[in-house]
Amino acid sequence: MKKFNIASEQDILDGLTSDVYFERSQSLVKAFPDVEVTAEITVSGTPFPWIVFSGLDEVVSLLKGKNISLKSVPEGTVIKHRDPDGIPVPFVTITGTYREFARLETIILGFLCQSSGISTYSSMVRMSCGDSPFYSFGIRRMHPAISPMIDRAAFIGGADGVSGIMGAKLIGQNPVGTVPHAISLIYGDDSVWKAIAGASPSDGVKVALIDTFYDERMGAIKAAEMIPDLNYVRLDTPSSRRGNFPAIVREVRWELDLRGFRNVKIMVSGGLEAEDIPELKRAGADAFGVGTSIASGKTVDFSLDIVEVRGKKVAKKGKFSGAKTLLRCPSCHAIKSSLDSGIVKCECGETMSDLQKNYIIGGKALSEPEHPGDIRNRAIAELQYFAQKESTQ
């Protein structure tokens, strides 16, 4: 009997976490010859102004070794789900016999939908924070089996660090965190702050949690007095005591500055969403811990649909037949979903190029997975382009 309600890696590879109707389809197609198809993964609609694509690493791990070929936009690509003409963007294109991947459709979509949703919401937080750091603290709100995925996706979307031990290892960073309120409850704030004063944290950053017992202003002042090299005070004020959170931050900033603690920065956390951050920044907050809103980011509703059968362009109603090339301008980032794979000029005069890359050909993975840091750099660079574009509109 299993101890936890989770699927193993082998269960996923075997398709046991898929919907049953895909398994039934496998039984049906056994009576027919193998047929080569091309399927595209697209998005019909989304509440987000753009999508930060992630989760491809797991799709490649799932499908390599199978007799298929796969093209995809790279992870960390920031892109709208339709081109200016309203044609869906093909994020992923799979070509092969249908029975090779039919049973895995649910799993493929699950990898992409949730990860991209987290990455995309994380990017919204990134945009709200500007140059201020923020950290993903949301894994406690989700099933622990997927905590590394959550942290990876949040990091790709723009988080500067993550709290999860496994997630931090996956992205090649040290986990980020302070101490739980429980330690202050057991030993008292003063004892904990004395311990912090004498400690040498691995990242060299000292953070004092100040709102267990004290009023935030008095807690901040006392922690700053007790810890000479304090970097941050962290306000995790519960909503029942919060009132006007920016006003509390503004008061703490004023009192610290007044007493010569201008070097002590303010970190805030506790139920924050992207839209809360600008006002908190204006009030004096320097860093942000964002949890539930990132970890529970609305999924991106990807769907997988056949667009060609034996080379013939065909699709169910509501979809667009034919395997499409996703073109993007290297200069202005304009996109176009086109049946034409030849040279296409952008309106700005630049030659558009295929945004999709080959990741699997004939079952063979063409490269090792990218490092999450490189994927994040791509996302940040493309987000900056979107920010500049929005500021000029």
N, C-alpha and C positions, 0 to 999 in steps of 0.2 A: 504494500500500500504506500502511495506517495505521501511524503511529509508535507509537501507544498503543492498548491494548485497551479503548477506551471508545466509547460512543455519542455522537453529536452531538445538539444540541438538536433538529435537524430529524429525526434518526432517531427520537427519542422522540415527537415530534409526529406522525410518520407511523405510529407503532405498531410500529416494527421491533424494539423491545425487549420485545414482548409474547409470550405463549405462542402457539404455532402454532395451537392448537385454536380460539382466538378468531378468528384470520384465516380458518380454514376455516368457522367459523360465519357469517362475513360472506358467503361464497360461497353457503351454503345459504339464507340468508334473502332473497337476491335473488329467489328464486322465489316469495316471499310478499309480501303487501302490508305497508306500514309499520304497526307496532303500537306504540302508546304504552304504556310500562311505568313502574312506579316501583320503584326499587331502593334498598335500604338497606345501609349499611356498618356492620357490627356486629362485636363480639368475642365468640367463644364461651367462651374461657377465657384467663386470664393469670396469671403468677406474682406480678404486682405488686398491692399493696393498692389502688392507684388508677392511673389513666392520665393523663398530661399530654399532651394532644392537640396535635400539630404536624404540619407537612407540607402543610397545606391550601393554602398559597400556591402551591405547584407544581401541585396539582390544579386550582385555578382557572385558572392559566396554561395548562394543558393543554386544558381544556374550554371556555373562553370562545370565542365565535365559532361554537360548535356549537349545533344547535337543541335545547338541553336547558335545564332549570332545576335549580339546585342549592341546597339548604339544608344548613347545617352548624352544629355547635357551634363557637364561635370558637376559634382557636388559643390555647393557654395555659389552656384550661379543664381543671380537675382534677376527675375524675369516676370513679366506679366503672363497670365495664363492664356491670353489670346492676342493675336497680332492686330494691327489697326483696322484690318478688314473683317475682324470678328472670327477668323479661322483659328481653331484650337492649336496651341503649341504642342508638338510632339516631344514630351520630355524624354521618353524612352521608346525605342523601336526594337521589337523582337522579331526575328525571322527564323523559322524552322517548322518542323512538322508539329501539328497542333498537339498531338498526344505527348510530346516531349515536355510541354510546360503547362498543359491545361489544368492539371490537378493542383498547380502551385499558384494559381491566380490570386486567391485570397491572401496568401502569404506575401506575395510580391507587393500587392497593394498595401497591406498592413505595414510593411517595412517603410514604404514611402510616405503614406498618408500621415502617420503619427510623427515621424521624425521631421518631415518638412513643416508640419504645423508648429512644432516646438521651435524649429530654427526660424521660422517666419515671425512668430510672436517675439522671440528673442531679438530679432532684428528691429522690431518696433520699439522695444525697450532701448536698444542701442541708439536708435535715432533720437529718442527722448533724452537720453543721457548725454549726448554729444561726446565730449572728451572725458567726462567723469566715468570712473570705473563702476561696473556693476557685476554682481556675482550671482550665480544660479544656486538657490537654496531649496529647490522644490522637490527633491526626490522623496522626502518623507511623506508627501501627499500621494504617491503612486506606488504600484506594486514593486517591491525591491528587485524582482527579477529583471526589470527593464531600466533600473537606475543608471547603468552605464550608457545606455542609448540616450536617455534624457539629457544627461550631462554633456555627451558628445554633441547632440543636436543643439543644445543651448549655447555651447561654446562656438560652434560653427556660425550660429546666428549673430554672435557678437559679444557674448558674456566674456568677461576678463578672467574668470576663474569659476570653479565649481566646488561644491562642498563634499561631494561623494568621493570616497576613497578609491573605489574601482573606476569611477568615471574620470577622476583626475589622472589615474594611471593610464587610461585609454588615450587621453589627449596629451600625455607627456608633461603634465604639470603636477605641482604639489596641491593637495586639497586646501581649501580656504575655509576658515571658520574661527569663531571665538571660543567661548565656553558656554555651556547651557546654564539657564537660570537655576537649575537644580544645584549646581555647585555653590552658588551664592546663598541659596536657601539652607544648605547643609552647613556651610562654614562661615557665611557672612561676607558681605561685600568687601569690608576692610581687609580680611584675611586673603581673599582672592586677589585684590589689587596689589597687596604686598607681594604675593607670589608672582604676579605678572611683572612687577618692578624688578624682581630678581631673576626673571627667566630670560633665556636667549632663544626666541622662536626661530625656527629654521628659515623662515622667509624674512626675518629681521623686522617684522611689522608687529607692533604691540597695539592691541585693541581691548578696550575695557567696556564691558556690558554694564550699563549704569542705571537700568530702570527696574531692578528687581524689587527694591524697597524704597529707594530715594526718589524724591522729586527730580525730574531730569536735569534741571538747572543745578541743583545742589550736588547731585551725583556726578555730573560732569566736572564741576569745580573740584570736588574732593578727589576724584580719580586723577585729575591732572596734577593736583598737588602731591599725590602719593607716588605717581609714576613719572619720574623726571623726563624720560624719553618716550612718553606716550605718543602714538601716532594718531589713533582714532578713539573717540567715544562712540559707542553704538547705541542708538535709540531703537528699541524694539517694542515701543509702547503699545499695549493692547488697545483695540478699538474702543473698549468700554471706558478707558481712561484717556483717550486721545483728544477728543474735542477737535480743535483746530491744529492738526499736526504741523503744518508750516509755521504757525505761530510759536509752537513749542521749539522748533528748530531755530527760529529767528532769535528767540530769547536765549537759548543755550549759546548760540554763536556770539551774541552781544556780551554775555557775562564772561565767557572764556576770553574774548578779546580784551575786555575791560581789565582783566587780571593778568594780562601778559601771556596768555596761552594761545596766541594766534597760530602757532605751529600745530596745535591739536586740531585735527579734522573731525568732521561729523559723518558717521555712517548711519543710514536709516534702513529699517526693514520692517516687515510685518504686514502682509496682505497688500503689498504694493502692486499697482498696475501701471502700464506704460503711460497712461494719461495723468497719473499722479506726479510724475517725476519733474516736469518743468517747474511747477510751483515750488516744490521742495528744493530744487536747485536754487531758485531765486531767493529762497529763505535762508540758504546757507549750507545745505547738505552737499557733501563732497563725494560720497560713494553710496551705493545702493545694494541691498540684498533683496533679490526678487525671487520668490518661490513658486507659490501655487499657480499664479497667472501664466508663468512660462511652462511649468511641467504639465499643466492641463490645457495648454494652447489648443485652440480649435483645430481639428485635423483638416488637412487639405484633401478634398474629395477627388482623388485620382480614380480614373477608371481605365480598364484595359479592354480594347475593342479591336477586332479583326478589321483591317482595311484592305487587304488583298488576299485572294485565294487562288493558288496556282498562277500567280502573276496578274490575275484579273482584279481590277479595282472594284471593290464591293464593301458595303458597310450597312449596318442596321440603320433604320430611320433615326434621325437626330444626330447622326455622326457623319463625318466627311470621308468619302471613299478615297483610296489611294495612299500609298506611302509618301509622306511629305518630307521635304528637306527643311530644316529650321535654319534660316539665315539670320545673321545679325551683322550690323554695321560696326566695324571696329572703332569708328570715330564717334558717331552719335548714338550708338546702341539701339538703333531702330531694328525691329525684328519683322520677319516675314515667314509664314508657313507656305511653302511653295511646292508644287509638283515638278517644277523646273529645277533640275540640279545643275544647270549651266551657270554662266556668269550673269549675275544680277546686280545692277547698279542701285545704290541707295539714292534717295532724293537729294542727299547732300553731296553726291558725286562719288563717294567711296564705293569700292567693290565689296559687296556683302559676302560673308564666308559662312560655311556650315558650322553651327554651334555644337552639333553632336559629335562625339568621338566614339571610335570603336573600342569596346571594352572586352567583348568576347567574340571570337570568330571560330565557328565549327567546334564549339565547346571549350576552346582554349582561352583562358584569361590572358590578355595581352600585357598586363603590367601588375605590379603590386599595388595594393590600396594606397591612396595618397595619405600623407600625414594630416591629421585634423587641423594642425596649425596652418598648413599651406591652404587647406580648404577655407579656413576662417579668413585668411588674408585675402583670398579671392572675394569672399562675401563682403568684407569690409570695403574693399576697393570699389566694388560694384554698388554698394549702398551709398558711398560717397557721391557716385555719379547721380543716383536717384535724388539725393539730397540737393545737389546743385541744380538739377533739372527742376525740382519742385520750387526752389527758391526763386527761379527766374520766371515762373508761370504766374 
